[in-house]
Amino acid sequence: MSIKLSASSFYIAKKMKYVNGVKLKTAGCVGSFFEREEVSIFIPMKRIEVVAGIIRDGAGSPSEKVFATQRGYGDFRDGWEFPGGKIEAGETPERALARELREELSVEVHVGDFLCTVEYDYPVFHLTMHCYFCTVVGGELTLLEHEAARWLGKAELLSVDWLPADMQVVEAYRSVVECGSALPKL
């Protein structure tokens, strides 16, 4: 991420040590900042690693459907996504996904085959999302964090407003379903 500041703004930011809530690390330089009209400050993007579950009903059948959830909080409120969440220290992606789906949807799942890993740059962070096929093996799907959910068939996949990273998952899923491709393994 790069932020451009005028010389006077940079002076104020340097005194504050923060720009847009990010602590600045200043490096030595030649000449005065006031000799330039603007200066660029490079701030490394925050990196977030998450897992997402493609929960299927009727897996492999022509009437197969996947479970989509609508975010009820945060910057991406109302966007549609595959449910999941952050990987905690020491967790495998599969265990993290089972835990997250238990916490978000009150279900036990079997985490199956790996579908894809999405790398996506949102404006203020880089997302790495590992995606797995899942099936519910216990409990009833109950929304504990999301505001809505839908079961979507192949023809309905584009009927919701997917978050950009999740749209890449939709594309990977469609190519597997349409081509009958073998699922990739890690």
C-alpha positions in Angstrom: 0.0 0.0 0.0 1.3 3.5 -0.8 0.0 6.7 0.7 1.0 10.0 -0.9 1.3 13.0 1.4 2.1 16.6 0.9 5.2 17.8 2.7 3.2 19.5 5.4 0.9 16.5 5.8 4.0 14.3 6.1 5.5 16.6 8.7 2.2 16.3 10.7 2.1 12.5 10.2 5.7 12.1 11.2 5.0 13.9 14.4 1.9 11.8 15.0 3.8 8.5 14.0 0.5 7.2 12.5 -1.2 7.4 9.1 -4.7 5.9 8.7 -4.2 4.1 11.9 -1.0 2.5 10.8 2.2 3.1 12.8 4.9 4.7 10.6 8.4 3.5 10.5 10.5 6.4 9.2 13.8 5.7 7.4 16.7 8.1 7.0 16.7 10.2 3.8 18.8 12.7 1.9 17.6 16.2 1.6 14.5 17.8 3.2 11.0 16.5 2.8 10.0 20.1 2.2 11.9 20.3 -1.0 9.4 17.9 -2.6 5.7 18.5 -3.3 4.8 15.0 -2.0 6.3 11.9 -0.6 5.2 8.3 -0.8 5.2 6.1 2.3 5.0 2.4 1.7 3.0 0.5 4.4 3.1 -3.3 4.2 -0.4 -4.7 3.9 -1.9 -6.7 6.8 -2.1 -10.4 5.8 -5.0 -12.5 6.9 -5.1 -16.3 6.4 -8.6 -17.9 6.5 -10.5 -21.0 5.6 -13.9 -21.3 3.8 -16.2 -24.2 3.5 -18.2 -25.1 0.4 -21.0 -26.9 2.2 -22.8 -29.2 -0.3 -26.2 -30.8 -0.3 -26.6 -33.6 -2.9 -22.9 -33.7 -3.8 -22.3 -35.0 -7.2 -26.0 -35.1 -8.3 -27.5 -32.8 -10.9 -29.4 -31.0 -8.2 -26.3 -30.3 -6.0 -26.5 -27.1 -4.0 -24.0 -25.1 -2.0 -24.6 -23.0 1.1 -23.9 -19.3 0.9 -24.0 -16.8 3.8 -24.5 -13.1 3.9 -22.2 -11.1 6.2 -24.0 -9.3 9.0 -21.1 -7.2 10.2 -17.9 -5.3 9.3 -16.7 -3.5 6.2 -18.2 -6.1 3.9 -21.6 -6.3 5.5 -24.3 -7.6 3.2 -21.7 -9.3 0.9 -22.1 -13.0 0.2 -19.5 -15.5 1.1 -18.7 -19.1 1.8 -18.7 -19.5 5.7 -15.4 -19.9 7.5 -12.9 -17.8 9.4 -9.4 -17.3 10.6 -6.9 -20.1 11.3 -5.6 -19.9 14.9 -2.0 -20.6 15.8 -1.2 -24.3 15.8 -4.4 -25.3 13.8 -4.5 -27.1 10.5 -6.8 -25.5 8.0 -9.1 -28.5 8.2 -9.5 -28.2 12.0 -9.9 -24.4 11.8 -12.7 -24.9 9.3 -14.5 -27.4 11.4 -14.2 -25.1 14.4 -15.3 -22.0 12.6 -18.4 -23.7 11.1 -19.3 -25.0 14.6 -19.0 -21.5 15.9 -20.8 -19.7 13.1 -23.4 -22.2 12.1 -23.8 -24.6 15.0 -23.0 -27.7 12.9 -20.5 -30.5 12.8 -19.0 -31.0 9.4 -16.8 -33.5 7.6 -14.1 -31.4 5.9 -13.5 -33.1 2.5 -11.4 -32.4 -0.5 -9.4 -29.2 -1.0 -10.9 -27.0 -3.8 -8.5 -24.0 -4.1 -6.5 -21.3 -2.4 -7.5 -17.7 -3.2 -4.9 -14.9 -2.9 -6.7 -11.5 -3.0 -5.7 -7.9 -2.2 -8.5 -6.0 -0.6 -7.8 -2.2 -0.1 -6.3 -2.6 3.4 -5.3 -6.2 3.7 -4.1 -9.3 1.7 -6.3 -12.4 2.1 -5.2 -16.0 1.7 -8.3 -18.2 1.7 -8.0 -22.0 1.7 -11.3 -23.6 0.5 -12.6 -27.1 1.1 -15.7 -29.1 0.3 -17.7 -29.9 3.4 -20.8 -32.0 4.3 -22.9 -31.5 7.4 -22.7 -34.6 9.7 -24.4 -33.2 12.8 -26.7 -30.4 13.9 -28.9 -28.1 12.0 -27.6 -25.1 10.1 -28.2 -22.1 12.4 -27.1 -18.6 11.6 -25.2 -17.3 14.6 -23.1 -14.5 12.9 -24.6 -14.1 9.4 -27.8 -12.2 8.5 -29.0 -14.5 5.8 -28.2 -17.7 3.9 -29.3 -19.5 0.8 -28.8 -22.9 -0.8 -27.7 -22.2 -4.4 -27.8 -24.6 -7.3 -25.4 -24.3 -10.3 -27.8 -22.0 -12.2 -28.3 -19.7 -9.1 -24.6 -19.2 -8.2 -24.5 -15.7 -9.7 -27.8 -14.6 -8.1 -26.1 -13.1 -5.1 -23.5 -10.4 -4.7 -20.4 -12.4 -3.8 -17.4 -10.7 -2.1 -14.5 -10.5 -4.6 -12.4 -13.3 -3.1 -15.4 -15.6 -2.8 -16.2 -14.9 -6.5 -12.9 -16.7 -7.3 -14.1 -19.7 -5.3 -17.4 -19.7 -7.2 -15.4 -19.8 -10.5 -13.2 -22.7 -9.2 -16.3 -24.6 -8.1 -18.1 -24.0 -11.4 -15.1 -25.3 -13.4 -15.0 -28.4 -11.2 -18.8 -29.0 -11.6 -19.1 -28.1 -15.3 -15.9 -30.0 -16.4 -16.3 -32.9 -14.0 -12.6 -32.3 -13.2 -11.0 -34.3 -10.6 -10.6 -32.3 -7.4 -7.1 -30.9 -6.8 -5.2 -32.2 -3.7 -2.8 -30.2 -1.6 
